Amino acid sequence: DIRLLHTMASPGTLPVPTGESGAGNAQDVDSQALEKAVSEKKKENTRKVELVKKTLLQENAIIRQKQLEIAKIKAELAKVDRSVADQINILRNKIDKADRDYSYARREYIAAEKIYEKTKANMMKAHQMKTLLSSHLAHILIHTEEEKANRLENLLSQLNIKLGQTSELSSSKPSERPNPNPNPNPNPNPNPN
């Protein structure tokens, strides 16, 4: 405060005695004026110091308020950052799990696809074999029936039986069936004793 008072005091404004040995009254007046001027300067400087202190206190209060607000904002930002970081970690963990699940499912899919292709090929092969064997069986049955029909035709031809007579022979009684021997004589010997 003393340095501030010395700095703020202006030497040119103070009355300076002009004579080396003036009258007593003049010296008293000059001394009183000097003391008064010094007192006024002190009061003025004191007011200025108080004003500076008050201003500094107000500024410090404002600064403290700003610091508190900044600290609060920093705390909120840190809280948001922690929340975002937590969410990011959760999402990353979920992404990692989804990636592992995808890799496992892809391996399973590739294996199942191979099994499917192999099974499909086996099924097609079995189906082709079944079709081929069924066709071969049909040809064998047709050939067998044709050969059987040819043999029956030969047999009927050897027995001199027409196809229309087979139904008559099957429906007639044994006594009504024609005798294959045209000789009416039951005695086979034509010369009597």
C-alpha positions as CSV (number, residue, x, y, z in Angstrom):
1,D,0.0,0.0,0.0
2,I,2.9,2.4,0.8
3,R,4.5,1.7,-2.6
4,L,1.1,2.3,-4.2
5,L,0.7,5.6,-2.3
6,H,4.1,6.7,-3.3
7,T,3.5,5.8,-6.9
8,M,0.0,7.4,-7.1
9,A,1.2,10.6,-5.3
10,S,2.3,13.3,-7.7
11,P,5.2,15.5,-6.3
12,G,4.2,18.4,-8.6
13,T,0.9,18.9,-6.9
14,L,2.4,19.5,-3.4
15,P,3.2,23.1,-2.4
16,V,6.9,23.7,-2.1
17,P,8.3,26.5,0.2
18,T,10.0,29.2,-1.8
19,G,12.2,30.9,0.7
20,E,15.0,29.6,2.8
21,S,13.9,31.5,5.9
22,G,10.4,32.9,5.7
23,A,8.2,34.2,8.4
24,G,6.8,31.8,11.0
25,N,3.2,32.2,9.8
26,A,4.2,31.5,6.3
27,Q,6.0,28.3,7.3
28,D,3.0,27.2,9.4
29,V,0.6,27.8,6.5
30,D,2.9,25.9,4.2
31,S,3.3,23.1,6.7
32,Q,-0.5,22.9,7.2
33,A,-1.1,23.0,3.5
34,L,1.4,20.3,3.0
35,E,0.0,18.1,5.7
36,K,-3.5,18.7,4.3
37,A,-2.4,17.8,0.8
38,V,-0.7,14.7,2.1
39,S,-3.7,13.7,4.1
40,E,-6.0,14.2,1.1
41,K,-3.7,12.2,-1.1
42,K,-3.6,9.5,1.5
43,K,-7.4,9.4,1.7
44,E,-7.6,9.4,-2.0
45,N,-5.1,6.7,-2.3
46,T,-6.8,4.8,0.5
47,R,-10.1,5.0,-1.5
48,K,-8.3,3.9,-4.6
49,V,-6.7,1.0,-2.7
50,E,-10.1,0.0,-1.3
51,L,-11.6,0.3,-4.7
52,V,-8.8,-1.9,-6.1
53,K,-9.3,-4.4,-3.3
54,K,-13.1,-4.4,-3.8
55,T,-12.6,-4.8,-7.6
56,L,-10.1,-7.6,-7.0
57,L,-12.4,-9.3,-4.6
58,Q,-15.3,-9.0,-7.1
59,E,-13.1,-10.3,-9.9
60,N,-11.8,-13.1,-7.7
61,A,-15.4,-14.0,-6.8
62,I,-16.3,-14.0,-10.5
63,I,-13.2,-16.1,-11.3
64,R,-14.0,-18.5,-8.5
65,Q,-17.6,-18.8,-9.8
66,K,-16.2,-19.3,-13.3
67,Q,-13.8,-21.9,-12.0
68,L,-16.7,-23.7,-10.2
69,E,-18.7,-23.6,-13.4
70,I,-15.8,-24.9,-15.4
71,A,-15.2,-27.6,-12.8
72,K,-18.9,-28.6,-13.0
73,I,-18.8,-28.6,-16.8
74,K,-15.6,-30.7,-16.6
75,A,-17.3,-33.1,-14.2
76,E,-20.3,-33.4,-16.5
77,L,-18.1,-33.9,-19.5
78,A,-16.1,-36.6,-17.7
79,K,-19.4,-38.2,-16.7
80,V,-20.6,-38.1,-20.3
81,D,-17.2,-39.5,-21.5
82,R,-17.4,-42.3,-19.0
83,S,-21.0,-43.1,-20.1
84,V,-19.9,-43.0,-23.8
85,A,-16.9,-45.1,-23.0
86,D,-19.1,-47.6,-21.2
87,Q,-21.5,-47.7,-24.1
88,I,-18.6,-48.1,-26.5
89,N,-17.2,-51.0,-24.5
90,I,-20.6,-52.7,-24.3
91,L,-21.0,-52.3,-28.1
92,R,-17.5,-53.5,-28.8
93,N,-18.1,-56.6,-26.6
94,K,-21.4,-57.2,-28.5
95,I,-19.7,-56.7,-31.8
96,D,-16.9,-59.2,-30.8
97,K,-19.6,-61.7,-29.7
98,A,-21.5,-61.2,-32.9
99,D,-18.3,-61.7,-34.9
100,R,-17.6,-64.9,-33.0
101,D,-21.1,-66.1,-33.5
102,Y,-20.9,-65.2,-37.2
103,S,-17.6,-67.1,-37.6
104,Y,-19.1,-70.2,-35.8
105,A,-22.3,-70.0,-37.9
106,R,-20.3,-69.6,-41.1
107,R,-18.2,-72.7,-40.3
108,E,-21.4,-74.6,-39.4
109,Y,-23.0,-73.4,-42.7
110,I,-20.0,-74.4,-44.8
111,A,-19.9,-77.8,-43.1
112,A,-23.7,-78.2,-43.5
113,E,-23.4,-77.1,-47.1
114,K,-20.8,-79.7,-47.8
115,I,-22.9,-82.3,-46.2
116,Y,-25.9,-81.1,-48.2
117,E,-24.0,-81.2,-51.4
118,K,-22.7,-84.7,-50.6
119,T,-26.1,-85.9,-49.5
120,K,-27.7,-84.4,-52.6
121,A,-25.1,-86.1,-54.9
122,N,-25.7,-89.4,-53.1
123,M,-29.5,-88.9,-53.4
124,M,-29.2,-88.1,-57.1
125,K,-27.0,-91.1,-57.6
126,A,-29.3,-93.4,-55.7
127,H,-32.3,-92.0,-57.7
128,Q,-30.5,-92.6,-61.0
129,M,-29.6,-96.1,-59.9
130,K,-33.2,-96.7,-58.9
131,T,-34.5,-95.4,-62.2
132,L,-32.0,-97.5,-64.1
133,L,-32.8,-100.6,-62.1
134,S,-36.5,-100.0,-62.5
135,S,-36.1,-99.6,-66.2
136,H,-34.0,-102.8,-66.4
137,L,-36.6,-104.6,-64.3
138,A,-39.4,-103.5,-66.6
139,H,-37.4,-104.6,-69.7
140,I,-36.8,-108.0,-68.0
141,L,-40.5,-108.4,-67.2
142,I,-41.5,-107.4,-70.7
143,H,-39.0,-109.8,-72.2
144,T,-40.1,-112.6,-69.8
145,E,-43.7,-112.1,-70.7
146,E,-43.0,-112.0,-74.4
147,E,-40.9,-115.2,-74.1
148,K,-43.6,-116.8,-72.1
149,A,-46.2,-115.8,-74.7
150,N,-44.1,-117.2,-77.5
151,R,-43.7,-120.5,-75.6
152,L,-47.4,-120.7,-75.0
153,E,-48.1,-120.0,-78.6
154,N,-45.7,-122.8,-79.6
155,L,-47.3,-125.2,-77.1
156,L,-50.8,-124.4,-78.4
157,S,-49.6,-124.8,-81.9
158,Q,-48.1,-128.2,-81.1
159,L,-51.4,-129.3,-79.4
160,N,-53.4,-128.0,-82.4
161,I,-55.4,-125.8,-80.1
162,K,-56.6,-122.5,-81.3
163,L,-56.7,-119.6,-78.9
164,G,-60.5,-119.5,-79.0
165,Q,-60.8,-123.2,-78.0
166,T,-59.0,-122.7,-74.7
167,S,-62.0,-121.1,-73.1
168,E,-64.3,-123.8,-74.3
169,L,-62.1,-126.5,-73.0
170,S,-61.9,-124.9,-69.7
171,S,-65.7,-124.5,-69.4
172,S,-66.8,-128.0,-70.7
173,K,-67.3,-131.1,-68.6
174,P,-64.8,-134.0,-68.9
175,S,-67.5,-136.3,-70.6
176,E,-68.4,-133.6,-73.1
177,R,-64.9,-132.9,-74.1
178,P,-63.9,-134.3,-77.6
179,N,-62.2,-137.6,-77.6
180,P,-58.7,-137.3,-79.0
181,N,-59.1,-140.8,-80.4
182,P,-61.5,-140.8,-83.4
183,N,-62.0,-144.6,-83.4
184,P,-65.4,-145.4,-81.8
185,N,-64.6,-149.1,-81.2
186,P,-63.3,-149.5,-77.8
187,N,-61.6,-152.7,-78.7
188,P,-58.2,-151.9,-80.1
189,N,-58.0,-155.3,-81.8
190,P,-59.9,-155.3,-85.1
191,N,-59.8,-159.1,-85.7
192,P,-62.2,-161.1,-83.5
193,N,-61.5,-164.6,-82.5
